[in-house]
Amino acid sequence: MSDPVGPTGEGHMGASPTRISSPELRFEAWRALTWTVVVGLVVLAVYISQSLLVIFGAMVFATMVDGGARLLGRVMNIGRGLRIGIVLFAAIAFLVWLSMFAGTQISDQAAEFPKIINEQATALFDWMRKQGFQISTQTVQSMATQAASGFGTVTRALTGLLGGLTTLLLIVIIGVYVVVEPRLYERGVAWMLPKGRRAEFYDTANKMGYTMRRLMFGRLVGMVFEGVFTYIALLCYGLFTGDPIPMAALLAILTGLLAFVPNIGALISGTLMVLVGFSGGAQMGIYTIVIYLAIQNIDGYFVIPMIAKKTVDLAPALVLSMQLVMGILFGILGLLLADPLLAMIKVALAQRAKAKDAEDVSAMDKAAHSHGDAQTPESDPA
């Protein structure tokens, strides 16, 4: 049996040379380490922000599919897997029809679209120059060329559906995996949280899903309404005057698709519609202005408020600011997902505030009971 090693023997390990004896200094060092980790996580999030945005886009897609499956569940007594399959099949069928329609029926119109926009933009600047605005010919040509190039990109993306194909494919694949078995991923996230926070996480996740489903449903309703109403209104002008508005189908499709982006989408679609309208004369141009204003007013005063009552009410200036920031940082994908991301942030903050209010009420009740017990006189002994 070996002799015990004394406190100064070779087997005894003394204090660590990195030990901080002062409690105040130790607290400051721990706080500095915490902030370093937080800053590191923020830097990492910024570095992989594009990937995180793709994942969020997949969550939005999964929510839309889940919402469609829930709606089918109200009228069809079949399994959830079959309902998800029907929704995905309907979405694929619509995209195939849109591609075929864009490739066969309006391909010539799409090719002429940049030319008409270029001509109308040049005519507009010529008129402004005659009114006294100092606009040079080179500036007009440069801006018109840039506009035509940008609009050409939009039409090429519509007809070919080639822009961002890899990103779209990733969004769809991840979204399908999530929507098929959402509870698996929800439990996985909850497992990484402290036990005391899991109930709050489930509550917040359910509220986010509820809000996102209705937000996306309202967005789709607005897209269908604006696209169909625009097409009918543009066709009516040709039926009553005998002078059809050029590219009515293309304008209707662009209006419906751009309605997914609040504020900015309506401005772009309205500008395109008015420019094409004035290519057929002043009367046609004024009619397109009236149609644009009518669509936006009906959508803004009737459709959106009815949907917003059941979702999350976002201030227009806040949405526009979020779109500006996300568009600059992440391009078209950030612009498309700015509104859903802002809605989820608001829901998370609202749920956090609700939990804190409940904690404050509970603390006040405990304090009141403790104060009441302290003031209760003890009964005299018998």
N, C-alpha and C positions, 0 to 999 in steps of 0.2 A: 504494500500500500504506500503510495507516494505521499510525501509530506505536503501538507497544505501550503499553498503559495500565499505568502504574506501580502499585505497591502502594497508593499514596495517591491514585490518580487517581479520576475520577468513576465509572469502570466497576467498580471494586472494591467488593464488599459486605463489610462488617466482620461481627463477631460479632453474633448475634441478641440483641436487648435482653432476650429472655425466657430466654436461656441461663443455666443454673445451673452455676456453676463447681465448687462443692463436690461431690465424689462422694457423700458421705453425704447431703447435702441433696437431691441429684438422685435418689438411691435412695428416700428418704422420699417425695418428690413422686410418683415413679412408683408406689410402693405405695399412696399416697393416691388416685391416679387409678384404680388397679385396684379398690380397695374401693368407690370411687364408682360405677364401672361395675357391679360386682357388686350393690350396693344398688339401683341403677337397674333392673337386670334383675329383681331380686326384686320391686320395686314394680310393674314392668310385668307380671310373672307374676301378682301378686295382682290387678291391675286386670283382666286378661283370664282370670282363673282359671276362671270359669264356662265360657268357650269352650274352654279347655284340658281341662276335665272332660268336655265333650261330645265332644271329639276322643278322649279316653281311652275313653269309653263306646263310641265307634265301633270302637276297637281291640279292645275286649272282644267286641263283636258280631262283628267280622271273625274273631276267634279261634274263636268258637263255630261259625260257618259253616265255617271251614276244618277244624275238628275233625270236624264231621259229614261233610264231603267226604272226609277221610282215612279215616273208618270205612267209608264206602261203597266206597272204593277197595279195601278188603280183600275185598269180596264181588262187586263189579261192575267188570269190566275195560272201563271207558269213560274218556273224557277228563275232565280235572279241571273244565273248564268245565261239562260236563253234570252232573257230580256237584254242583257248586255250585248250579246251577239247580234240581236236585231238592231240595236242602236248603232253598233259599229258598222253593220252591213248597210244600213240606211245612209250613214255618213260617207262610206266609200262609194255607194251608188250615186250620191249627190255630186261628189268630186269628179267621178268619171263622167257624169252627164255634163257638168260644168266645163270640163276639159274638152269634151267632144263638141259641145255647143260653141265654146269659144274658138275652137279650131276650125269649125266648118261654117258656122253662120255669121260670125262677126270678125273673122280673121282679117278680111279686107278693110273693115271699119277700123280695126285696131291699128292697121298699118297706116291709115290716113289720119289717125287721131293726132299724132305729133305735128303733122303738117298744118292741120287746121289750128291747133293751139298756137303754133309759131306765127301764122298769118294774123290771127286775132290779137295776139300780144303786140305784134308790130303795129297793127292798126290802132290799138289803144294808145300806145306811146306816141304815135304820130298825131293823134287827136290832142293829147296832153301837150305836145310841143306847140301845136297851133294855139292852144289856150294861154301860152306864155310860160309854160314850165321849161326850164333849161335842161333838156335831155338830148344828149348827142346820139348820132346814128350808131356809133360803135357800141355805146351802152345798150341801146335797144337791141341790136343784133346779138350782143353777148348774152343779155338776159333772156331773150327769146330762144337762143340756142340752148342755154342751160335748162330752161323750162321744158323745151321739147325733149331734151335728153332725159330729164327726170320723168316726164309723163310717159316717154317711151319705155323707161324701165318699169313703170307700173304696169303698162299693158303687156310687156313681155313676161313679167312675173305672173300676170293673170292667165295668159294664153299657154305658157309653157309650164308653169308651176315648178320651175327649176331653181328659183332663188331660195337659198336656205334649206335645201332638201335634206341635208344631213341633220341639221338641227331639228327640222320637223319630224324626221324619222325617229330621232332620239326621244323627242317629246311624246310621240305616239307610243313607242315601245314601253317607255317607263310608265306612261299613263295607263296603258292596258294592264301591266303587271300590278299597279297599285289598285285599280278599280276592280280587278278580279278578286283580290283578297286584301281589302283595306285594313281589316282588324290586325292582320299580321304585322304590318308596318307601324300601326298605331301602338300596339303592345311593345314593339321593339323600341320605339322612342320613349314610351313611358318607363320601360325597364331601366333606362339610363338615368332617370330622374330619381331624386330622393323619394322615399315612400310618402312623406308628408305632402309632396307636390303633385302626386299622380292624380288624385281626384280633381284638383284644379286643372291639370292638363287635359284630362278627358272632357271636362266641362267646356274648356276653351276650344278644344278640337271640334266638339259637336257643334258649338255655336259658329265656328268658322265654316264648317261644312254646310250648315244651314244657310248662312249668309251667302256663301259663294254659289251655291246651287241656284238661289233665287236671283242673284246678281247676273249670273250667266244666262239664266232663262229670260230675264228682262232684256239683256243685250241681244239675244237671238230674236226675241219678239220685235225689238226695235229695228234690227237688220232686215227682217222679212217685211215689216211694215213699210220702211223707207224704200226698199227695192221694188216691191210690188206697186206701191202708190206712185212712185216715180215713173215706172214703165207705163202704167195705165194713163197717167196724166200726159206724158209725152206722146203716147199713141192718140189720145183724144184730140190733140192739136192737129195732127195730120188728118184725122177723120173729118173734122169740121172745116178745116181750111183747104184741104187738098194738097198742102205743102208739108210733108212729114219732116219731123225734126231728125237730123242726121244722128246715127249711132244711138238710137233710143235704148236698144237692148244693152249695149256696152255701158252707157251711162247709168242705167238702172242697176246693173251688176256691180259697177264700181261704187255707186251710192250705198247699196246694201252692204258690201264688204267693208267699206270705210266707216260705216256706222258702228262697227265694233270699237273704234277709237273715239271716245267722246271728245267734243269740242273741235279738235283738229281735223278729224275725219269729215265732219259736216262742212267745215270751211273748205277743205280740198275738193270734195265732191261738188259743192255749190259753185266754186270757181270754174271747175271743168264744165259743168252744165251751162253756166252763163256764157262762157267763151264759145262753146259749140253752138249755143242758141243764136248768138249775134252773128255767127257765120252765115245764117239764113236771113238776116235782116233785123231791123230794129224791133219789129213786132214780135218775131220769134224770140229775140233776146229778152224783151220785157216779159213775155210769157214764161220763160224759164226762170226769171227772177221771182215772179209770182209763185210759181210752183215750188221753188226752193224755200221761200219764206213760209208758204203754207205747210209744207212737210215739216219744217223745223218747229213751227209753232204748235202744230198738232202733236208732234212727238215730244216737245218740251213741256207743254201745258197739260197734256192728257195721258200719254203713254208712260213717260218716265215718272211723273208723280205717282201714278197708280202702282207702279212697280217699286218705287223707292220707299213707299209706306211699309212694304213687307221685307225690305232689305236694309241696307245701311245708307243713311243720307250723308252724302259727301258734298262739301262746299265746292262750287265750280272753280273758284280761284285756287283752292288747294289741289284739286284734280289737275288743273292746267299746269300748276307749278311742278307737281310730281311728274307729269308727262314731259315737261321741259328738261328736268334733271335726268330722268331715265332715258329720254331720247338722246341726250348728249353723251351719256355714259355708255349706253348699250345699243344704240341704234334703233332699228325698227322693232326688234324684239322687246326692248325696254319700253318703247312707246306703247306697244300692244298690251303689255302686262302691268303698266303703271297703275291703272285704275283698280284691278283686282288686288295688287299688292298693297295699295293704300287702304283698301277696304279691310284687308286682313290685319294690317297694323292697327287700324282703329278698333276692330273687334278685340284684339289682344289687349290693347290699352284699356278698353272699357271693362273687360273681364277682370283685369288686374285691379282696376279701381273698385270694382264691385267686391272683390275679395278683401281688399284693404278696408272698405267700409264695414264689411261684416266683422272683420277682426276688431275694428274700433268699437262697434256696438257691443260685441262680446266682452271686450275689456271694460267698457263702461258698466255693463250689467254686473260683472264680477266685482268691480269696485263698489257699486251701489250695495250689493249683498254683503260685502265685507264691512262696509260702513254701518249697515243696519244691524249686523250681528254684534258689532262692537258697542252699539248704543243700547242693546237689549239688556235690561237689568236682570241680575241673577236672582232666582227665587230664594226666599228666606228658608233656612233649614227648619224642619218640623220640630 
